[in-house]
Amino acid sequence: MVAHSSLITVMEKAARKAAPKLRRDFGEVDALQVSRKGPADFVSNADRAAEETVVEILRHARPDWGLLLEEGGTIKGEDDRCRWIVDPLDGTSNFLHGIPHFAISIAAEIDGEVTAGLVHQPLTGESFWAEKGRGAWLSDRRLRVSGRREMNDCLIATGIPYQGHGDRPQFSAILNAVIPEVAGVRRFGAAALDLAWVAAGRFDGFWETGLSHWDIAAGMLLVREAGGFVSDFRGQQDMVSRAEIVAGNANIQSKLHKLVAGALR
């Protein structure tokens, strides 16, 4: 049995308390009251309820910490060194269309660095978690990124621009560069899970642009602690400020990054 730190224990408790409500609402998705917060960008009552549940537990455990929330925005804490970064329902559009692929993502950031993170899939009960220097795990099983070295053996995940979001010409250029080199490209619609699956070796690589901090905070740490690498499209570490990311094992991440960068020249 792998011993959780207090941070992971709190994250797991928060995610598992919110998960049953999401499962219940997912089963009654047609009855959900849905509002629009932008073109093709939905937020449901389930989304808000999950965030409230997660925040309640996190604030009880660390009342002086701040929060960065997808729905609630930035909440300052007394300790300005520490904050939680929360996406209570990554894959909202999947959820609202009855597609069983979505997750809760929680990360702990201390002095500007994510030191612990968890991605929980409510329908499967899978909890992917990582702590800086302690590795990445699926429950009590150690995770490792894929060992594949050749792009033509690889399954690569991505996100596709949609109404009002993303740069379609840029995406098309990258996609046209990647497709001929790989075994397949997948777009499942939940970046936090995509990154968790890279950490677990299910996907060999991942690229996307237009993501927010809460989409990738926990997932980036999972990939790194599973032995992988992440960068922005320039090969630097400005993933959050530039809202772009390329992830994979050392070999595949490097090759995927070169394809992405080359397509944008």
C-alpha positions in Angstrom: 0.0 0.0 0.0 1.4 3.4 -1.1 1.1 6.0 1.7 -0.6 9.2 0.5 0.6 12.6 1.7 -2.0 14.7 3.5 -2.4 16.7 0.3 -3.3 13.7 -1.9 -5.5 12.4 0.9 -7.5 15.7 0.9 -7.7 15.7 -2.9 -8.9 12.1 -3.0 -11.5 12.8 -0.4 -12.8 15.9 -2.2 -13.0 14.1 -5.6 -14.7 11.0 -4.2 -17.3 13.1 -2.4 -18.1 15.1 -5.6 -18.1 12.0 -7.8 -21.4 10.4 -6.8 -23.3 13.6 -7.6 -21.7 13.7 -11.0 -22.6 10.1 -11.6 -26.2 10.8 -10.6 -26.5 13.8 -12.8 -24.8 12.0 -15.7 -27.6 9.4 -15.5 -30.2 12.2 -15.7 -28.3 14.4 -18.2 -31.5 15.3 -20.2 -33.0 16.8 -17.1 -30.1 19.1 -16.2 -30.6 22.8 -16.3 -27.9 24.1 -18.6 -26.8 27.7 -19.2 -24.3 29.1 -21.8 -21.2 30.9 -20.7 -19.9 31.3 -24.2 -20.3 29.8 -27.7 -20.4 26.0 -27.4 -18.9 26.4 -23.9 -21.4 25.0 -21.4 -21.7 25.0 -17.7 -24.2 22.9 -15.9 -25.7 22.8 -12.4 -23.7 19.6 -12.0 -20.4 21.5 -12.7 -21.2 24.1 -10.1 -22.3 21.6 -7.5 -19.1 19.5 -8.0 -17.0 22.6 -7.6 -18.8 23.6 -4.4 -18.3 20.1 -2.9 -14.6 20.0 -3.8 -14.0 23.5 -2.5 -15.7 22.8 0.8 -13.4 20.0 1.6 -10.2 21.7 0.4 -11.0 24.8 2.4 -11.7 22.8 5.5 -8.4 21.1 5.2 -6.3 24.2 4.3 -8.5 27.3 5.3 -5.6 29.8 4.6 -4.9 28.6 1.0 -6.2 30.4 -2.1 -8.0 28.8 -5.0 -8.0 29.0 -8.8 -11.4 27.6 -10.0 -12.8 27.1 -13.4 -16.2 28.4 -12.4 -15.4 30.5 -9.3 -12.3 32.3 -10.6 -9.5 33.3 -8.3 -10.0 33.3 -4.5 -7.1 34.8 -2.5 -6.1 33.1 0.7 -4.2 34.4 3.7 -1.2 32.3 2.7 -0.4 33.8 -0.7 2.3 31.1 -1.3 -0.2 28.2 -1.6 -3.3 27.6 -3.6 -5.5 24.8 -5.0 -6.2 24.7 -8.8 -9.5 23.0 -9.5 -11.4 21.9 -12.6 -14.5 20.2 -11.1 -15.7 18.7 -14.5 -13.1 18.5 -17.2 -15.0 17.3 -20.3 -18.3 19.2 -19.7 -19.5 18.9 -23.3 -19.0 15.1 -23.1 -20.9 15.1 -19.9 -23.8 17.0 -21.3 -24.0 14.8 -24.4 -24.0 11.6 -22.3 -20.5 10.6 -23.3 -18.8 8.8 -20.4 -15.4 10.5 -20.6 -14.9 13.3 -18.0 -12.9 13.9 -14.8 -12.3 16.0 -11.7 -8.8 17.6 -11.7 -7.2 19.0 -8.5 -3.7 20.3 -8.0 -1.7 21.9 -5.2 0.5 24.8 -6.1 3.2 26.1 -3.7 5.4 29.1 -4.5 4.2 28.9 -8.1 5.0 25.2 -8.6 2.6 22.3 -8.7 3.7 19.8 -6.2 0.8 17.4 -6.1 -2.1 16.6 -8.4 -5.0 14.2 -8.9 -7.2 13.4 -11.8 -10.3 11.3 -10.9 -12.7 9.6 -13.3 -16.0 9.4 -11.5 -17.5 6.7 -13.8 -14.6 4.3 -13.5 -13.4 5.3 -10.0 -9.8 5.6 -11.3 -7.7 8.1 -9.4 -4.4 9.1 -11.1 -2.2 11.0 -8.7 1.3 12.3 -8.4 3.6 14.2 -6.0 6.8 15.9 -6.9 9.7 13.4 -6.4 7.4 10.5 -5.4 6.2 9.3 -8.9 2.8 9.0 -10.5 0.3 6.4 -9.5 -3.1 4.9 -10.4 -4.4 4.1 -7.0 -1.5 1.9 -5.7 0.1 1.0 -9.1 3.1 3.0 -10.2 2.7 4.6 -13.6 5.2 4.9 -16.4 4.9 6.7 -19.7 4.9 4.6 -22.9 8.2 3.0 -23.9 7.5 3.3 -27.6 10.2 5.0 -29.6 8.9 5.2 -33.2 6.2 7.6 -34.2 4.5 5.1 -36.5 3.7 2.9 -33.5 2.2 5.7 -31.5 -1.3 6.8 -30.6 -1.4 10.6 -30.1 -4.1 12.6 -28.4 -5.1 16.2 -29.1 -7.9 18.8 -28.9 -9.7 20.3 -31.8 -10.7 23.9 -32.2 -14.5 24.4 -31.9 -17.0 27.3 -32.3 -15.4 30.5 -30.9 -12.3 28.7 -29.6 -8.9 27.9 -31.1 -6.9 28.6 -34.2 -8.2 26.3 -37.0 -5.5 27.1 -39.6 -2.8 26.4 -37.0 -4.4 23.2 -35.9 -4.8 22.0 -39.5 -1.2 22.6 -40.2 -0.1 20.6 -37.1 -2.5 17.8 -37.8 -1.4 17.5 -41.4 2.2 17.2 -40.1 1.4 14.6 -37.4 -1.1 12.3 -39.2 1.3 10.8 -41.7 3.8 10.0 -39.0 1.7 8.1 -36.4 -0.5 5.1 -36.0 -3.5 7.3 -35.0 -4.8 10.6 -33.6 -7.5 10.7 -31.0 -9.7 13.6 -29.7 -11.6 12.5 -26.6 -12.5 15.9 -25.2 -11.0 16.0 -21.7 -7.4 17.3 -21.5 -6.9 16.3 -17.9 -7.7 12.7 -18.7 -5.6 12.8 -21.9 -2.5 13.8 -19.8 -3.3 11.2 -17.2 -3.5 8.6 -19.9 -0.1 9.7 -21.3 1.3 9.2 -17.8 -0.3 5.7 -17.8 1.1 4.8 -21.2 -2.3 4.6 -22.8 -1.5 7.5 -25.1 2.0 7.9 -26.4 1.8 11.7 -26.8 -0.4 14.7 -26.6 -0.6 18.2 -28.0 -3.2 21.0 -27.6 -3.5 24.7 -27.5 -6.0 27.0 -25.8 -6.0 25.2 -22.5 -6.4 26.9 -19.1 -4.2 26.3 -16.0 -6.9 24.1 -14.4 -7.0 21.9 -17.5 -3.3 20.9 -17.3 -2.0 21.6 -13.7 -2.4 18.1 -12.3 -1.9 16.4 -15.7 1.5 18.0 -16.3 2.8 16.7 -13.0 1.5 13.2 -13.7 3.4 13.0 -17.0 6.6 14.3 -15.5 6.4 12.0 -12.5 5.7 9.1 -14.8 9.0 9.7 -16.5 7.7 11.9 -19.4 8.3 15.4 -20.6 6.1 18.4 -21.3 6.9 21.7 -23.1 5.2 24.5 -25.0 5.3 24.6 -28.8 8.7 26.3 -28.7 10.2 23.7 -26.5 10.2 25.9 -23.4 8.3 25.6 -20.1 5.7 28.4 -20.7 2.8 26.0 -21.1 0.4 28.0 -18.9 1.2 31.5 -20.1 1.2 30.4 -23.8 -1.7 28.0 -23.3 -0.1 25.2 -25.3 1.4 21.9 -24.5 3.3 18.9 -26.0 3.7 15.8 -23.8 5.1 12.3 -24.1 8.0 10.1 -23.2 11.5 11.6 -23.9 11.8 10.2 -27.4 8.2 10.8 -28.6 7.8 14.2 -27.0 10.9 15.4 -28.8 9.7 14.0 -32.1 6.2 15.3 -31.6 7.5 18.8 -30.6 9.6 18.9 -33.8 6.5 18.1 -35.9 4.4 20.8 -34.2 7.2 23.4 -34.3 7.9 22.6 -37.9 4.3 23.0 -38.9 4.2 26.5 -37.4 7.3 27.9 -39.2 
